[in-house]
Amino acid sequence: MAKVFPADYPVNIMLRMHNEGKGLYWFYNKSSYPNDPPLFFKYILSQATSYIDIWDPYYNLNEDYNIFDSLPSNLEIRLLILKGLDKGIHSAFINNVWTELRRIIDPSKNIKFGIRVVNEGDGRQRNLFFHDRFLITDKNDVYLIGSSIGWHVASKSSTGILKITDPDISEFIISIFNEYWRLSSLYEKAVQILHP
């Protein structure tokens, strides 16, 4: 049985995360679940009905694609990341992400997917560097993600997810994402059906 930490705050055993009782902030305490990853990020994705935008500078190919293994059907997903791309291999990295998602997401899901990379090695994009991580579902629900996806698919370190409930702040974050997405088309695979 998992140790409850702290004792006076609820824990969702199914999601392996503690919360403040209102469902606005969720915290994965590694000592409560030392061998089991948090599942709230995956749960949020599983509840989306049409759109998912992921803004994570540190997405990588090691295991992060596993965050997509429980998606519902008929979604459009956009992934915006920051990566140091060596000259000539940027398309290889983007294609590798595409290939991994094609492997993990069943063709029957009818998923549209697009990826844009802000290249740390490209001086033209220097003003687009970012560090914070956000998840936006259905162009409405916004979450501030405390750590990159890798910390939500494996038991690595304690981390949290905060749901933004103020509509003005949510709208502001969505507008920032859309602006960064618009300005980041130098290195991309445009949104398209994942399994044509």
Rosetta blueprint (number, residue, H / E / L):
1 M L
2 A L
3 K L
4 V L
5 F L
6 P L
7 A L
8 D L
9 Y L
10 P L
11 V E
12 N E
13 I L
14 M L
15 L L
16 R L
17 M E
18 H E
19 N E
20 E L
21 G L
22 K L
23 G L
24 L L
25 Y E
26 W E
27 F E
28 Y E
29 N L
30 K L
31 S L
32 S L
33 Y L
34 P L
35 N L
36 D L
37 P L
38 P L
39 L L
40 F H
41 F H
42 K H
43 Y H
44 I H
45 L H
46 S H
47 Q H
48 A L
49 T L
50 S L
51 Y E
52 I E
53 D E
54 I E
55 W E
56 D L
57 P L
58 Y L
59 Y L
60 N L
61 L L
62 N L
63 E L
64 D H
65 Y H
66 N H
67 I H
68 F H
69 D L
70 S L
71 L L
72 P L
73 S L
74 N L
75 L L
76 E E
77 I E
78 R E
79 L E
80 L E
81 I E
82 L E
83 K E
84 G L
85 L L
86 D L
87 K L
88 G L
89 I L
90 H H
91 S H
92 A H
93 F H
94 I H
95 N H
96 N H
97 V H
98 W H
99 T H
100 E H
101 L H
102 R H
103 R H
104 I H
105 I L
106 D L
107 P H
108 S H
109 K H
110 N L
111 I L
112 K E
113 F E
114 G E
115 I E
116 R E
117 V E
118 V E
119 N E
120 E L
121 G L
122 D L
123 G H
124 R H
125 Q H
126 R H
127 N H
128 L H
129 F L
130 F L
131 H L
132 D L
133 R E
134 F E
135 L E
136 I E
137 T E
138 D L
139 K L
140 N L
141 D E
142 V E
143 Y E
144 L E
145 I E
146 G L
147 S L
148 S L
149 I H
150 G H
151 W H
152 H H
153 V L
154 A L
155 S L
156 K L
157 S L
158 S L
159 T E
160 G E
161 I E
162 L E
163 K E
164 I E
165 T L
166 D L
167 P H
168 D H
169 I H
170 S H
171 E H
172 F H
173 I H
174 I H
175 S H
176 I H
177 F H
178 N H
179 E H
180 Y H
181 W H
182 R H
183 L H
184 S L
185 S L
186 L L
187 Y L
188 E E
189 K E
190 A E
191 V E
192 Q E
193 I E
194 L L
195 H L
196 P L
